[in-house]
Amino acid sequence: MEAVEHYETTYWAAPWRLLDEEPNLRVAVGRFMTEAAAVLTSLDAPCGCMVVLGTANVSPEAQDVHDALRALREVSRTNFRKRFERALDAGDLPLGTDVATLASTFNTLLQGLSVQARDGAARAELERIAEASLALLPHAGSGAPADGRGRP
């Protein structure tokens, strides 16, 4: 777990800070996903994400490690959700946007990028996926249907 904490602090603190601090949602998400591609393909970091890929290598006797990694993956989903909630409040997402599902979608995409990196995908390929992910963000004027989960 010390190695995971070091990995998170060393490689992921800056991308998450970018997502949080950039006021423009599309710029924030684009920069985050591009930075994720860089981290996941860095020669200095393990190939892929320790938090995503580490669970597959945890023995059944180390349930506490599995649980800790799962909690860290949930932090990623929470980070996305908080950012999307702020964007909804700021009018950068249409009323009615299901921010919980949007956060889960981007968290799943981030985990998938990790698997792709582990399988040898090049940074440029992951950056193209990062760019394509921006199409998943609804535009503020798009009139996303209210489904009871977005803000009124």
Buried (B, 14 or more C-beta within 10 A) or exposed (E): EEEBEEBBEEBBEEBBEBBEEBEEBEEBBBBBBBBBBBBBBEEEBBBBBBBBBBBEEBEEEEEEBBEBBEEBBEBBBEBBBBBBBBBBEEEBBBBBBBBBEBBBBBBEBBBEBBBBBBEEBEBEBBBEBBEEBEEEBBEBEEEBEBEEEBEE
